Amino acid sequence: MNGGSPDPAPSPPARGPVIRTIAMPGDANPSEDIFGGWLMADMDLAAGNVATRHARSRVATVAVEAMSVLSPVLVGYEVSFYGEVLSLDAHPRGSSAPPARG
């Protein structure tokens, strides 16, 4: 914070959002805070969209290690989800599971 006024919003990435949506009352608790699960579901949709475009085939979310919500998302907010492929961990076709970890 600088002198009591809120910090400016961070600049969006150079690429446009994968998904943009409006937080609605049905996605919120009585305090009008949006449920984290709603955010997580839309993040998963955006990630699947990016991964499917990259792979040009079906993909699946394997795991999410952590998620932090840094400020409340309120009813009526426009929420943008951005995504990009950072790395790949490919498995041969027909492999039903990732290699075992030691």
Secondary structure by P-SEA (a helix, b strand, c coil): ccccccccccccccccccbbbbbccccccccccccaaaaaaaaaaaaaaaaaaaaccbbbbccccccccccccccccbbbbbbbbccccccccccccccccc
